[in-house]
């Protein structure tokens, strides 16, 4: 059984603060199963955007548990405006999504990222 989106986001924020970073919910989505997008903002202002991995990618992961959330890197070291434009398009497609901002040196093991990312 998959953890509810609200609980996943809450745990993500707690872990980011525990690592000495900053985290905030920029957009609150559906409590139960809203898609979660993570905007990692570096010290230089560059943005790396993580989005839910497609189901086909999740199915290819040998070590992935069927109910785990899996993310893919959608933008890497992009400008803030470029990431914002992509997120606005996603919001028009899915108004129930979450956007979480993290200010950390790196994503580390905070998110399960698809292999090859």
N, C-alpha and C positions, 0 to 999 in steps of 0.2 A: 504494500500500500504506500502510495506516494505521500510525502509530507505536504501539508497545505502550504500554499505560497506565502501566506502571512507569517507562518512559523519559520519557513526557510529564510525569508528576508530578515526576520528578527535575529535569527542565529548568525546570519552573515554579518549583520551590523555589529553584534556583540563581539564576534571574532576579529573584525577589523579594528575595533577600539582596543581589544586586548593586545593586538600587535602594535599599538601606538599610532594607528592611523585615524582617519576621520571617515565617517560614513553617514549618509542621510538618504531618506526616501524622497526622491524628487517627484514621483508620481505613484500614488497608491492604486493598485489594481484590484482585481477580484480576489477576495480572501481565500477562496477554496483552491482555485486552479489557474490564476492569471499567469501569463507568460512573464518571465523575469528577465530584464535587460540590465546589465551591469556596466556602468561607465566608469572606467578606471582613469583618474586624472593624475598625471604625473606632476612632479615639481616644476617642470618646464611648461606646463599648461597643455601638453599634448594629451590626446585622449585615445585610449584603447577601449573598444566597445565589444562586450561579450553578449551574445544572444543565445537563446535556446537552439541547440543543434537539431537539425532535421531528424525525424524518426529513422530514416534510412542510415544516417551516420551512427546513431545510438545503437541500432541493431548490429552494425559492423564491429562495434567495440567488444572484444573478447572478454575483458574484465568488467564490463559494465553490468550492473544489476538492472533488471528490466524496469524497476520502478524508480531508479535514480534519475535525477535531473542531470543533463549533460549540456555543456555550453560549447559554443564555437566562437572563435575570434572573428568578428564581422569587420572591424576597422582596427588598424594598428598604427599608433603614433600619428593620428589624424588631428586636424584642427578642431576646436570646440564647435565651430559653426557647422562643419561637415557632419560631425556626430549628431548634432542637434537636428539637422535636416533629415538624416536617416531615421532618427527616433520619431520625428513628427509624421513621417510617412507610415511608420509602423503603428503609431497611435490611430491614424485614420483607418488602418486595416483592422486593428484589434484594440478597441477602447478599454479593454479590461487588463491591459498589461501593466506591469510594475517597472519603474526605472529607479535604480539604486546607484547613487554616486559614491565612489570610494576614492579617498586620497591616501594612497600607499605607494611605497617604492616599487612594488610588484604584486602580482596576484597570488604568487606562491601556491599554496594548496587550498586556498579559500573556495575555489570553484573546481568542480570536475570538468576539465576541458578535453575535448575530443583529441585523440592522438593525432600528431602531425600539426598541431596548432602552436 
